[in-house]
Amino acid sequence: MKEIKAFIKPSKLEKVVEALKENNFESVTLSECEGTGAHRREDSLPSLKFHFTDSKVIKLELVCQDEEADNVVKIICQNAVTPYPADGIIYISDISDAYRIKTCESLKRFS
């Protein structure tokens, strides 16, 4: 299984989540974040909470089967892109398993 973390622009959130839902990826965790990167937009301002950040972002997290990861990345990239630099980044990590708390059922599919 794979965990996918994507840091995207807030303006693209609805489009990305809708596209994921249309492709049957409905279990997504979202967090509002602030960050900084190599590119600074001219209109970026320092955060009032964190003096070194310059960009509001949304962190989108989901876990999927190994064979689904490339499709998830493609969906996010196609729907989160803007005409400007610094659209975000996607990280993929290995997950050994995941379990539903209510049933203790594994979510891992075995081939």
Contacts in CASP RR format, 6 or more apart in sequence:
PFRMAT RR
TARGET T0000
AUTHOR 0000-0000-0000
METHOD contacts of the structure
MODEL  1
MKEIKAFIKPSKLEKVVEALKENNFESVTLSECEGTGAHRREDSLPSLKF
HFTDSKVIKLELVCQDEEADNVVKIICQNAVTPYPADGIIYISDISDAYR
IKTCESLKRFS
1 63 0 8 1.000
1 64 0 8 1.000
1 65 0 8 1.000
1 66 0 8 1.000
1 94 0 8 1.000
1 95 0 8 1.000
1 96 0 8 1.000
1 97 0 8 1.000
1 98 0 8 1.000
1 107 0 8 1.000
1 108 0 8 1.000
2 63 0 8 1.000
2 64 0 8 1.000
2 65 0 8 1.000
2 66 0 8 1.000
2 68 0 8 1.000
2 69 0 8 1.000
2 92 0 8 1.000
2 93 0 8 1.000
2 94 0 8 1.000
2 95 0 8 1.000
3 61 0 8 1.000
3 62 0 8 1.000
3 63 0 8 1.000
3 92 0 8 1.000
3 93 0 8 1.000
3 94 0 8 1.000
3 95 0 8 1.000
4 60 0 8 1.000
4 61 0 8 1.000
4 62 0 8 1.000
4 63 0 8 1.000
4 64 0 8 1.000
4 69 0 8 1.000
4 72 0 8 1.000
4 73 0 8 1.000
4 76 0 8 1.000
4 90 0 8 1.000
4 91 0 8 1.000
4 92 0 8 1.000
5 59 0 8 1.000
5 60 0 8 1.000
5 61 0 8 1.000
5 90 0 8 1.000
5 91 0 8 1.000
5 92 0 8 1.000
5 93 0 8 1.000
6 16 0 8 1.000
6 59 0 8 1.000
6 60 0 8 1.000
6 61 0 8 1.000
6 76 0 8 1.000
6 80 0 8 1.000
6 88 0 8 1.000
6 89 0 8 1.000
6 90 0 8 1.000
6 91 0 8 1.000
7 33 0 8 1.000
7 57 0 8 1.000
7 58 0 8 1.000
7 59 0 8 1.000
7 60 0 8 1.000
7 88 0 8 1.000
7 89 0 8 1.000
7 90 0 8 1.000
8 16 0 8 1.000
8 57 0 8 1.000
8 58 0 8 1.000
8 60 0 8 1.000
8 76 0 8 1.000
8 80 0 8 1.000
8 87 0 8 1.000
8 88 0 8 1.000
9 57 0 8 1.000
9 58 0 8 1.000
9 80 0 8 1.000
9 82 0 8 1.000
9 87 0 8 1.000
9 88 0 8 1.000
10 32 0 8 1.000
10 56 0 8 1.000
10 57 0 8 1.000
10 58 0 8 1.000
11 82 0 8 1.000
12 79 0 8 1.000
12 80 0 8 1.000
12 81 0 8 1.000
12 82 0 8 1.000
12 87 0 8 1.000
13 30 0 8 1.000
13 58 0 8 1.000
13 60 0 8 1.000
15 79 0 8 1.000
15 80 0 8 1.000
16 60 0 8 1.000
16 75 0 8 1.000
16 76 0 8 1.000
16 79 0 8 1.000
16 80 0 8 1.000
17 28 0 8 1.000
17 30 0 8 1.000
17 60 0 8 1.000
18 79 0 8 1.000
19 75 0 8 1.000
19 78 0 8 1.000
19 79 0 8 1.000
20 26 0 8 1.000
20 28 0 8 1.000
20 62 0 8 1.000
20 72 0 8 1.000
20 75 0 8 1.000
20 76 0 8 1.000
23 71 0 8 1.000
23 75 0 8 1.000
25 62 0 8 1.000
25 64 0 8 1.000
25 68 0 8 1.000
25 72 0 8 1.000
25 75 0 8 1.000
27 62 0 8 1.000
27 63 0 8 1.000
28 60 0 8 1.000
28 61 0 8 1.000
28 62 0 8 1.000
29 60 0 8 1.000
29 61 0 8 1.000
29 62 0 8 1.000
30 58 0 8 1.000
30 59 0 8 1.000
30 60 0 8 1.000
30 61 0 8 1.000
31 58 0 8 1.000
31 59 0 8 1.000
31 61 0 8 1.000
32 56 0 8 1.000
32 58 0 8 1.000
32 59 0 8 1.000
33 56 0 8 1.000
33 57 0 8 1.000
33 58 0 8 1.000
33 59 0 8 1.000
34 47 0 8 1.000
34 49 0 8 1.000
34 50 0 8 1.000
34 53 0 8 1.000
34 55 0 8 1.000
34 56 0 8 1.000
34 57 0 8 1.000
35 50 0 8 1.000
35 53 0 8 1.000
35 54 0 8 1.000
35 55 0 8 1.000
35 56 0 8 1.000
35 57 0 8 1.000
36 52 0 8 1.000
36 53 0 8 1.000
36 54 0 8 1.000
36 55 0 8 1.000
37 54 0 8 1.000
37 55 0 8 1.000
37 86 0 8 1.000
38 86 0 8 1.000
39 85 0 8 1.000
39 86 0 8 1.000
40 54 0 8 1.000
41 54 0 8 1.000
41 55 0 8 1.000
41 84 0 8 1.000
41 85 0 8 1.000
41 86 0 8 1.000
44 54 0 8 1.000
44 55 0 8 1.000
45 54 0 8 1.000
46 52 0 8 1.000
46 53 0 8 1.000
46 54 0 8 1.000
47 53 0 8 1.000
47 54 0 8 1.000
55 86 0 8 1.000
57 88 0 8 1.000
60 76 0 8 1.000
62 72 0 8 1.000
63 95 0 8 1.000
63 98 0 8 1.000
63 107 0 8 1.000
64 72 0 8 1.000
65 108 0 8 1.000
65 109 0 8 1.000
69 92 0 8 1.000
73 90 0 8 1.000
73 92 0 8 1.000
76 90 0 8 1.000
77 90 0 8 1.000
80 87 0 8 1.000
80 88 0 8 1.000
81 87 0 8 1.000
96 108 0 8 1.000
97 106 0 8 1.000
97 107 0 8 1.000
97 108 0 8 1.000
98 106 0 8 1.000
98 107 0 8 1.000
98 108 0 8 1.000
99 105 0 8 1.000
99 106 0 8 1.000
99 107 0 8 1.000
100 107 0 8 1.000
END
